[in-house]
Every structure is written in C-alpha cells, then in structure tokens.
Amino acid sequence: MDLRDSPEEAAFRKEVVEVIEKEAPKIERGTRIEETLARSGEWFKKLAERGWNAPAWPKEYGGAGMSVMQQFIFNEEMAIHRAPRPIHLIIGLGMAGPTIIVHGTEEQKKKWLPGMLAGTDIWCQGYSEPEAGSDLASLRTRAVKDGDDYVLNGQKIWTTIAHVAKWMICLARTDPDAPKHRGITYFVVDMKTPGIEVRPLTNMVGTHEFNEVFFDNVRVPKENVIGEENRGWYAGVTTLDFERSSVGSAIGMKQEVEEMIDYAREHADEGTSTLKTNPMLRYELADRMVEAEVGGMLSYRIASLQGRGLIPNYEASSLKFYSAELHQRIAHTQLKVLGTYGQLERGCDLAPHRGRWCFTYLRSVGYTIEAGTSEIQRNIVATRGLGLPRD
Ligand SMILES: Cc1cc2nc3c(=O)[nH]c(=O)nc-3n(C[C@H](O)[C@H](O)[C@H](O)COP(=O)(O)OP(=O)(O)OC[C@H]3O[C@@H](n4cnc5c(N)ncnc54)[C@H](O)[C@@H]3O)c2cc1C
C-alpha cells in the first residue's frame, strides 16, 4: 500500500486544510461539548453548504459525494486541525441517512434527508432493550398493524440523545412467530407522537447522554417503514455497518498521546506530573505511542479496502475494539501522569486540563460497550476473520 497522496489527493487535502484554517473556530481542547456546539454554528453552516457534513453521501442527496480516499483525507485533516464536527447530528448523518439512502423510497429520502443535512433535525437510535443488547435480534418491542398505522408498545434503553431528538430509527417485532431475525421491522418514529415517554439516565460522569424510551400505543404510519415489513433486520445491520466504520479516531488518539508526553515532560518538576517519581511511566508512554501508530495503520487498512471497493467486515471489528481499548489505556496512562491531581474533576480550578483527562477516564468505560461490545467484535474476528467455529 502506498501511503503517499496522489497529485489529486494532495490538491484535495490542500483545499480541505485551507477551508478549515480560514473558517473553523479555534476551540481549546477540554471545552465542554455544549459550548463547542454553541460556538460552531457558522462553521457547521459552511460545512453544510459544501456537503461536507455528509462527506460520503451522493451529491444528488446533498452530500459531498467524496471518494473513500477523499473521505479519509477529509476526516484526517478535520482531526489534525481539531475542527469541530456536528456530533449531535451523527446518528442522522452517519447512520440513519445512509441507511435511508440504501433502503428508503424516494419519498422517504425527500422527507428526511434535508432536515439532517440542514442540521435542524436530531435523530436517535432505538435498538437496545433491557433484554436485547448484544443479542439484538431478541428485541421485544411490538408493532401491530392497525389500518394504515402500526401500534408500538415496549421499551428501549441507552437511547443516546433521545431527549432532544426529533426522529428515532427503531427496530420492533412485527411477527413474533417467525425466526427471530425475520420478524423485525425498521421504523422511523416521530418523537413527538403521543404515547412516547423519555426518561433520563445519568451516566457515571454525571452527564445526561442516554435515556430510557417507553412506547404506550404509539401510532406510526406505514409510510415510516424503511424497506419491507419483517425484513428490518437487514436495514438494521446496514445502520450498524455505518456506525462501526469510523476512521477519524486514530488521529485523535495519537494527538492525545503526543499531548500527554509533552505535558509529562513540561511539568516534570511540578507535582502535577509523575514522570520523575514513577520510573515505569516512560515505558508506558512509549507503549501508548506505539499502539497509537498501530491504530493509525489499522485505519489505513480499512480505508485501503474501501478504496478498492471491498467492504471491511472483521477488519472494522478489529479497529473498533482496538481503538476502544486503546482509548481506555490512554485514559489510564493520563491519570498516572497526573498522579493525585488526576482525581480533580471538571469545574475544579486546580484540575489540570480543566479536568478533561479525569472526565475521559470515566467516560471511556462505555467505549468498549457502545456500538457493540469488545467481546462481540472479537467473536466476529474469530469466526469471520480466523474461520473458528461459532461455539
Ligand atoms: C455510552 C453508550 C451509548 C449507547 N447508545 C445507544 C443508542 O443510542 N442506541 C441503542 O440502541 N443502544 C445504545 N447503547 C447500548 C449498547 O449498544 C449496548 O449496551 C451493547 O450492545 C451491549 O448490550 P447490553 O448492554 O445489553 O449488554 P449484554 O448484551 O447483556 O452483554 C453483557 C456482557 O456479556 C457479554 N456478552 C454478551 N453476549 C456475548 C457473546 N455472545 N459472547 C461473548 N460475550 C458476550 C458482553 O460483551 C458484555 O460484556 C449504548 C451503550 C452505551 C454504553
């Protein structure tokens, strides 16, 4: 694999860098997400005008129609320059939108894609249930046909940003007698529909990201079914494929490690760095740097496969669990660098990095759970990658 840019790729990279340097707001790391989003409104409009908030979508649907390598370059430069991205739109732009482009009708595309692109509509993902996470096909939320509607009853859990979402992509059981993967239908649910109750769940960092969502006789028009009745599993898996094939994080992790090394060195004579008092720390820092480089190579591999028209499968799973676990190891090392100062949380004046490392340490616990646990990703690598038997 040739890691150098072709002349066209180099020109595209230059264009992306110029736009970012001219237009993107400079926001210090550690700034809270709410503040970052509030200060990025004009920048997000500029991204939308260029189709850059949906780089992979075809131009006919308002995206940028970028090739796989262009997307890779775009993601890389956005990460290198720490340009804010509209992460509150990620479920719409990165998951629901691409699924509707693949499985939806023209009317559905016209109805839902513009609001995602304009940034007016926030989407959430109603997949997980109390008894259905890793084994998602066991989901029990029922949808019963009644005239031109389906009537939904049941419960979703861990539904990120459901409290601000306008729409939900939702899997529900339409045929309880069919084999479990074949009785599921994929719906788009208007979150304002009577009968929906959203209850907040506060995570261990103390923030309200996810929720429980209850359906009590919620009527969903049949026009909101994506694909065919009882074939929702296949559209649902398309959404998961889009969710897992992210390539931006490797750069972010390398930056984290570089920043941590700089910090440890620069503060070595102060109490806020343990570099001189913990001789083993330098080995750990070196390990993190090597691992971050490996993460970068794994993401190049995914981009290279996609660039050749292949669909990454177990390779995407390896990258998902490798990145999630590396992120956790980086967070552990960051707290070791800070020593006792690492316990100071956001809001405390003495907290190094405004408490960002402490926050990430706690928040990173979820990284190996969200979007499919590390065990499930390893099962995929074992069976599809290594050809091992299922049990
Ligand atoms: C921060 C965060 C945000 C989330 N956001 C959303 C969201 O927006 N929408 C949504 O629908 N869901 C969301 N989820 C839910 C997430 O997808 C599930 O938590 C995840 O799929 C695991 O399911 P579970 O929690 O039911 O755990 P379980 O499936 O009960 O797993 C429990 C443990 O058993 C292990 N395990 C289970 N099956 C196997 C197996 N076959 N082999 C080996 N080990 C196994 C798991 O790895 C895990 O360690 C979110 C989760 C988190 C943490």
The ligand as an ORCA input file, in Angstrom:
! r2SCAN-3c Opt
* xyz 0 1
  C     -22.478      5.149     26.054
  C     -23.471      4.216     25.409
  C     -24.334      4.698     24.454
  C     -25.274      3.841     23.869
  N     -26.144      4.371     22.944
  C     -27.082      3.568     22.386
  C     -28.059      4.100     21.479
  O     -28.063      5.304     21.170
  N     -28.992      3.274     20.991
  C     -29.032      1.953     21.293
  O     -29.890      1.249     20.772
  N     -28.135      1.400     22.172
  C     -27.168      2.186     22.722
  N     -26.260      1.651     23.614
  C     -26.412      0.268     24.017
  C     -25.307     -0.676     23.504
  O     -25.457     -0.919     22.124
  C     -25.420     -1.961     24.330
  O     -25.125     -1.630     25.673
  C     -24.441     -3.018     23.854
  O     -24.804     -3.516     22.590
  C     -24.364     -4.198     24.861
  O     -25.620     -4.674     25.189
  P     -26.065     -4.863     26.717
  O     -25.770     -3.592     27.437
  O     -27.453     -5.357     26.714
  O     -25.079     -5.946     27.301
  P     -25.235     -7.539     27.145
  O     -25.505     -7.875     25.722
  O     -26.181     -8.022     28.168
  O     -23.772     -8.016     27.492
  C     -23.293     -8.167     28.836
  C     -21.888     -8.716     28.770
  O     -21.893    -10.025     28.169
  C     -21.032    -10.066     27.045
  N     -21.613    -10.905     26.001
  C     -22.886    -10.887     25.553
  N     -23.066    -11.780     24.551
  C     -21.849    -12.374     24.358
  C     -21.379    -13.372     23.459
  N     -22.191    -13.940     22.551
  N     -20.085    -13.739     23.540
  C     -19.237    -13.167     24.444
  N     -19.644    -12.216     25.328
  C     -20.931    -11.822     25.279
  C     -20.944     -8.639     26.571
  O     -19.769     -8.405     25.816
  C     -20.949     -7.875     27.890
  O     -19.676     -7.854     28.452
  C     -25.318      2.479     24.218
  C     -24.425      1.997     25.185
  C     -23.507      2.841     25.775
  C     -22.574      2.302     26.831
*
